[in-house]
Amino acid sequence: MAYGIILQILPQPHLAQEVLVSVFSSPQLQSCNSYPFTFAACVIKLARAKAVEAKRKLTALVPANEEDAVDADSLSPQNIFELAFRQGFTPDEVAKKLNITKSEVLRSFHDFFKSYRNA
């Protein structure tokens, strides 16, 4: 599951594998033993955080291409969730990028999850 999450954020298998190794060699993994939920949830959270961190470092070194550009015309809950989950932007950053309020971003998250629950 952790590798799948990492691949969604970093679609390059060799980079995703490096991040996965860093997840399981991280000292932060020990804290998962006392995580209030399950060990798996903690590992997934750590994998996402490390993948987002790696993506930010990578994009700082390589200029963004057209594929990574934010489509300001698409304010769908799916697009807003993609910006937050796969690209690692905070709700405040998403709001600023799309020129909407933070409450609209949070409402889009709710709508996104609601659509999956009803599917």
Backbone torsions as a table, in degrees:
resi	resn	phi	psi	omega
1	MET	NA	-42.0	-178.8
2	ALA	-61.6	-42.9	179.5
3	TYR	-63.5	-39.8	178.1
4	GLY	-62.8	-40.9	177.6
5	ILE	-64.0	-45.4	-179.7
6	ILE	-61.2	-42.9	179.8
7	LEU	-63.1	-31.6	177.4
8	GLN	-65.6	-32.0	-177.8
9	ILE	-90.3	-41.3	178.1
10	LEU	-120.3	92.0	-174.3
11	PRO	-73.5	10.1	176.1
12	GLN	-95.2	112.7	-174.9
13	PRO	-53.3	-41.5	-177.7
14	HIS	-66.3	-38.1	176.4
15	LEU	-70.0	-40.3	179.3
16	ALA	-62.5	-38.5	178.6
17	GLN	-66.1	-38.8	177.5
18	GLU	-63.5	-41.2	178.7
19	VAL	-65.9	-41.1	178.6
20	LEU	-59.6	-42.7	176.8
21	VAL	-61.6	-41.3	-179.9
22	SER	-66.5	-30.0	177.1
23	VAL	-63.9	-48.8	-174.9
24	PHE	-81.5	-9.5	174.9
25	SER	-105.3	3.9	-177.6
26	SER	-76.8	138.6	174.6
27	PRO	-64.1	-21.7	178.9
28	GLN	-66.4	-20.8	-179.4
29	LEU	-63.4	-31.2	178.3
30	GLN	-60.2	-34.8	-179.4
31	SER	-67.2	-15.9	178.9
32	CYS	-67.3	-21.6	178.7
33	ASN	-66.6	-26.7	179.8
34	SER	-109.4	15.5	-179.5
35	TYR	-66.3	138.5	-175.3
36	PRO	-66.8	-16.3	178.9
37	PHE	-106.0	-139.3	-179.9
38	THR	-93.1	160.3	176.6
39	PHE	-59.4	-41.2	-178.9
40	ALA	-61.6	-42.3	179.1
41	ALA	-62.1	-38.7	178.7
42	CYS	-66.0	-43.6	179.3
43	VAL	-62.7	-42.1	179.1
44	ILE	-63.9	-43.0	178.4
45	LYS	-61.6	-43.3	178.6
46	LEU	-65.9	-40.9	178.8
47	ALA	-62.1	-44.1	178.3
48	ARG	-62.3	-45.7	-178.7
49	ALA	-61.0	-44.0	-180.0
50	LYS	-68.3	-37.1	178.5
51	ALA	-67.3	-42.0	178.2
52	VAL	-64.1	-42.0	178.1
53	GLU	-61.1	-44.9	178.8
54	ALA	-63.8	-40.0	179.7
55	LYS	-65.5	-41.1	178.1
56	ARG	-62.7	-41.5	177.6
57	LYS	-63.9	-41.9	-179.6
58	LEU	-64.8	-44.3	-178.9
59	THR	-71.6	-21.3	175.0
60	ALA	-71.9	-29.4	-179.7
61	LEU	-87.2	-33.0	-176.0
62	VAL	-115.0	127.9	178.5
63	PRO	-61.5	145.8	-179.3
64	ALA	-63.4	141.2	176.0
65	ASN	-101.4	178.8	-177.2
66	GLU	-60.6	-32.3	-178.2
67	GLU	-65.1	-31.9	-178.4
68	ASP	-88.9	-5.7	-177.3
69	ALA	-66.4	145.9	179.4
70	VAL	-81.9	128.1	177.6
71	ASP	-89.8	97.4	-175.1
72	ALA	-66.2	-18.1	179.5
73	ASP	-78.7	-18.3	-177.5
74	SER	-99.8	100.7	-179.7
75	LEU	-104.8	27.7	-178.8
76	SER	-69.8	151.5	175.6
77	PRO	-55.4	-36.1	178.8
78	GLN	-60.9	-49.0	-178.7
79	ASN	-63.7	-42.2	-179.2
80	ILE	-65.3	-41.5	177.0
81	PHE	-64.4	-40.3	178.7
82	GLU	-59.0	-43.4	179.1
83	LEU	-61.5	-41.5	-177.5
84	ALA	-76.7	-47.2	-174.0
85	PHE	-79.9	-54.5	-173.5
86	ARG	-82.7	-30.2	-179.0
87	GLN	-100.9	-9.2	171.6
88	GLY	78.8	17.5	178.2
89	PHE	-78.0	144.7	174.7
90	THR	-74.6	162.7	176.0
91	PRO	-56.2	-37.2	177.0
92	ASP	-63.9	-41.6	179.4
93	GLU	-67.3	-40.2	177.7
94	VAL	-62.1	-45.3	179.5
95	ALA	-58.5	-44.3	-179.2
96	LYS	-65.9	-44.2	-179.9
97	LYS	-61.3	-38.5	-175.7
98	LEU	-97.7	-0.6	178.7
99	ASN	59.2	47.4	175.9
100	ILE	-130.9	173.2	-179.8
101	THR	-83.7	159.7	177.1
102	LYS	-61.9	-36.8	179.5
103	SER	-64.8	-32.6	176.1
104	GLU	-68.4	-36.1	176.8
105	VAL	-63.8	-48.7	-179.7
106	LEU	-63.3	-37.1	176.8
107	ARG	-64.9	-36.9	177.6
108	SER	-65.7	-37.7	175.1
109	PHE	-59.5	-46.6	179.6
110	HIS	-59.1	-46.0	179.9
111	ASP	-63.7	-38.6	179.7
112	PHE	-61.5	-50.3	-179.6
113	PHE	-67.4	-35.5	178.4
114	LYS	-63.1	-40.1	-179.5
115	SER	-65.6	-34.6	178.0
116	TYR	-74.3	-34.5	179.5
117	ARG	-66.7	-34.9	-177.9
118	ASN	-86.3	-9.6	-177.0
119	ALA	-77.7	NA	NA
